[in-house]
Amino acid sequence: NNTTRLRMAQAPASTSTRPVGKAAPRGPPPPKARGPPPPPGSGPLSRKNAVAEEVTGPKLKPLFWSTITQVPRESVFSETTNVYFDEEALQRQFLAAAPKAAATQRKPSSRVDDRGKKYIRLLDRKSSELLAIAFSRLPPPDKFKDILMTLDGYPECLHSEAITALQMAGSEHQEVFAKLQQMNLQYSDLQQLDMPERYLWMLTTIESSAVKLAAGALLVGPARELPDLKSAANR
């Protein structure tokens, strides 16, 4: 018994407090090795930059045309092979207007004529005066609406400057068109508007007015130079 007690006293004490029969807890897994970086020029930002680099030059006005596979005999390009185009001249003709900075919401104002009658004005003063000069060459609003709906004699029956001004107003004064539509005016209320706003309101009641004005501005503007292009190509 004394020998047994001596052996028990000499045995080293256990330093583990882990219960018998349970495994030791595992440590965190080792970090996964990362693969090699993607080759340069393959990321999403690189693809966006590549697309942006392909589009060069100034922003031009949108055009509407139909694709043809064969040139008709009566076309001005039927007998021409190498046609020279002045790229700078085409860019000047079809250059899109730069978007204006967002301005604060303008409240409708009024204009008083010499007889003391008030008219609702949605345009700023400078734009209203410039459009009034251009629109003064147009027929009355109801007659103008009939022409744009039937296209009878259009665009030769209208002044070219007025057509161009209408087309540009459609792109530069979209907030005015939105306000005119929100006002829910009837034709009997047309006399309450200032003169330029009457024509702009008429455009909101005509289907595909923007496309018709864009086509008319093209016919009375750059398209008139096609004979000069043909003669220059023949030379």
LINKAJO-V59948 format. One line per field, one symbol per residue. ss: DSSP state (H for helix, E for strand, - for the rest). phi: phi as a letter, one per 30 degrees, with the letter a starting at -180 (. if undefined). psi: psi as a letter, one per 30 degrees, with the letter a starting at -180 (. if undefined). A space follows every 50 residues. Layout:
BEGIN
ss=???
phi=???
psi=???
END
This chain:
BEGIN
ss=-HHHHHHHHH---------------------------------HHHHHHH HHHH-----E--------------------------HHHHHHHHE----- --------EEEE-----EEEE---HHHHHHHHHHH-----HHHHHHHHHH ---------HHHHHHHHHHHHH-HHHHHHHHH----HHHHHHE-HHHHHH HHHH----HHHHHHHHHHHH-HHHHHHHHHHHHH-
phi=.dddddddddddddcccdddjcddddddddddddddddddicdddddddd dddddbiddcddcbacdbcbddddddcdcccccccddddddddcdddddd ddcddcdecbbcddcidcbdbcddddddddddddddccdeeddddddddc ididcddcddddddddddddccbddddddddddhdcddcdddddeddddd deddccdhddddddddddddcdddddedddddddd
psi=eeeeeeeeefkkkkfkgkkkfklkkklklkkkkklklllkgfleeeeeee eefejlllklkklklkkkfkkleflfgegkejkkkjeeeeeeegkkkkkl kkllkkkkalkkafggkkkkkflleeeeeeeeeeffgllleeeeeeefef gjgkgfflkeeeeeeeeeefffhefeeeeeeffhllefgefflleefeee eeeffkkheeeeeeeeeeefceffgeeeeeeeee.
END
